[in-house]
Amino acid sequence: MAELSLICRAARENERRQEPLWLATVMRVKGSAYRHPGARMLFSSGQVLAGSVSGGCLEAGIARKGPWLAPEHPACIRFDGSREEDDDESPRGTGCDGIVDILLERASFDAPSAPLAVIEDCLRGQRRAALATVFESRDALAPVGARLALDEAGKFSTCTLSGPAWATLAQAAETAMVEPRAQTRIIQSDQFEALLEVIEPPPQLFVFGAGPDALPLVEFATALGFGVTVCETSARTVLRERFVGRAELHVGSIESVARKVAARRTPVAVVMSHHYPTDQRALAMLLESHASYIGMLGPLRRTERMLHELFPDASELAKRDRARVRAPLGLDLGGENPAQIAFSAIAEIQAVLAHASGLPLSQRTDRPIHHPTSVCSTDTPRMLAKTGTA
């Protein structure tokens, strides 16, 4: 999600220059590809500004040719990894032997259903939205580039979309919005195909503790696109020097952080102040929150002691979903120093958020590395019920 933030920021910065911008979005993938549906790249004439749509094999060619392939109206271009290169400068292959359909269009924030406008609204407001984009069509009422967006208030906004396609995509968007896990799908009919995405703000990591060992955790989380808030009970000069420009700083009582945690759609937390009473108060507050991951630095017996003191009645702890507490935090990666421990912690957080096993990919030879994008027919409610959140 940091990539989407960078794309929106770059687009806003270029607005002042009044320079034409284009947006490339992966719509469909057949076979193997580095990026998957929903990946985006912002570019001007000949220059990539932010984001990516491949592992580096398509970006330069798209930035060079994109402005004349889609000068005013959207165009969906196919890149086939099995094909030979068109010329020495612009490979048409994907580098992964897959086939990738990429929508090219002028980028702007002007329409409520424009991708940049929808993404920016989700990032700023901690909201989610469904966004459907037609990328293949024989329907004059749903041309390539037509869109429908649905926000959390139930408000629809559309661009060049009407007729039966509108009803189909609206119903699919409503279904997708009530699912607990965001999932990208392709909605397919005999007249059109559309990519349906659920845009969500990035997770927010709350780090309770501001010692030197917290810095690598902050840096890893930032690299993954998380928002980060470092929480400390007392103001110290070294605190600001250590984290300025890297994370939001919150100085105050543990209880004062509760409102910030509640305001985030996907909060996760690591408790690592190395001070027993402070860590225990943080644990108590987080168990009352909707944080999906609560990582505790230190041995299990330390956390178990805290929990027993907080909840002598085991049934009270059970009501607060004890499974969210990970003690000791992290995956078993053999970490010893602060950077290695932070790496194992952020890896576990990623696995929890993605509902992934954390096993080596080499042990998953019977399944693809990435979850395949579901394809749903125009019998949307029944098909979505079948696919669920798999």
Buried (B, 14 or more C-beta within 10 A) or exposed (E): BEBBBBBBBBBEEBEEEEEBBBBBBBBBBEEBBBBBBBBBBBBBEEEBBBBBBBEEBBBBBBBBBBBEBBEEEBBBBEBBBEEEEEEEEBBBBBBBEBBBBBBBBBBBBEBBBBBBBBBBBBBEEBBBBBBBBBBBBEBEBBBBBBBBBBBBEEEBBBBBBEEBBBEBBBBBBBBBBEEEEBBBBBBBBEBBBBBBBBBBBBBBBBBBBBBEBBBBBBBBBBEBBBBBBBBBBEEEEEBEEBBEEBBEBBBEEBEEBBEBBEEBBBBBBBBBBEEEEBBBBBBBBBBEBEBBBBBBBBEEEBBEEBBEEBBEEEEEBEEBEEEBBBBBBBBEBEBEEBBBBBBBBBBBBBBBBEEEEBEEEEEEEEEEEEBEBBEBEBEBEEBBEEEEEE
